[in-house]
Amino acid sequence: MMLDPFGEERPRVKSAAHEIGQDLSTLSVDELQERITLLETEIRRLQDAKRGKEASKAAADAFFKG
């Protein structure tokens, strides 16, 4: 490991809380539940964004077809 000549620490890159396809065998039941909750929250966020885009597209389609 090489030391920084100016004595400043570089910020560590925080790994994602979950990576698709990662090995799950080392995780506890509690850790698995945390990841399930995290992913369910992300799915809801994605679905909300999709609904917003669909509504915008429908409004644009209605405007330009009228």
RODO-2510 file (C-alpha; in nm, 4 decimals, decimal comma):
residues 66
     n   res          X          Y          Z
     1     m     0,0000     0,0000     0,0000
     2     m     0,1395     0,3380    -0,1001
     3     l     0,1191     0,6302     0,1405
     4     d    -0,0067     0,9687     0,0338
     5     p     0,2942     1,2076     0,0444
     6     f     0,0714     1,4928     0,1608
     7     g    -0,0716     1,2949     0,4506
     8     e    -0,4276     1,3320     0,3306
     9     e    -0,6589     1,0387     0,3393
    10     r    -0,8528     0,9696     0,0268
    11     p    -1,2213     0,9026     0,0798
    12     r    -1,3030     0,5358     0,0641
    13     v    -1,5450     0,4266    -0,2003
    14     k    -1,8453     0,2812    -0,0224
    15     s    -1,9615    -0,0395    -0,1805
    16     a    -2,3255    -0,0762    -0,2705
    17     a    -2,5457    -0,2265    -0,0021
    18     h    -2,6375    -0,4970    -0,2491
    19     e    -2,4975    -0,6082    -0,5795
    20     i    -2,7118    -0,8101    -0,8181
    21     g    -2,5832    -1,1672    -0,8396
    22     q    -2,3565    -1,1426    -0,5369
    23     d    -2,2914    -1,4459    -0,3162
    24     l    -2,5554    -1,4560    -0,0427
    25     s    -2,4200    -1,7546     0,1504
    26     t    -2,2265    -1,5409     0,3992
    27     l    -2,5208    -1,3185     0,4948
    28     s    -2,7280    -1,3646     0,8084
    29     v    -3,1072    -1,3828     0,8068
    30     d    -3,1190    -1,0215     0,9348
    31     e    -2,8837    -0,9041     0,6602
    32     l    -3,0940    -1,0808     0,3988
    33     q    -3,4089    -0,9121     0,5325
    34     e    -3,2365    -0,5710     0,5215
    35     r    -3,1499    -0,6278     0,1571
    36     i    -3,5021    -0,7446     0,0754
    37     t    -3,6406    -0,4263     0,2316
    38     l    -3,3853    -0,2145     0,0444
    39     l    -3,4720    -0,3767    -0,2881
    40     e    -3,8483    -0,3528    -0,2293
    41     t    -3,8062     0,0199    -0,1609
    42     e    -3,6043     0,0576    -0,4805
    43     i    -3,8674    -0,1327    -0,6811
    44     r    -4,1381     0,1060    -0,5550
    45     r    -3,9178     0,4028    -0,6504
    46     l    -3,8673     0,2630    -1,0005
    47     q    -4,2390     0,1938    -1,0411
    48     d    -4,3220     0,5513    -0,9346
    49     a    -4,0742     0,6904    -1,1880
    50     k    -4,2205     0,4669    -1,4592
    51     r    -4,5762     0,5813    -1,3801
    52     g    -4,4646     0,9444    -1,3977
    53     k    -4,3051     0,8927    -1,7374
    54     e    -4,6103     0,7065    -1,8660
    55     a    -4,8345     0,9932    -1,7515
    56     s    -4,6094     1,2487    -1,9235
    57     k    -4,6091     1,0452    -2,2431
    58     a    -4,9882     1,0065    -2,2354
    59     a    -5,0301     1,3822    -2,1878
    60     a    -4,7935     1,4574    -2,4772
    61     d    -4,9668     1,2022    -2,6991
    62     a    -5,3067     1,3550    -2,6189
    63     f    -5,1797     1,7070    -2,6899
    64     f    -5,0198     1,6244    -3,0231
    65     k    -5,3021     1,4020    -3,1475
    66     g    -5,5653     1,6629    -3,0698
***
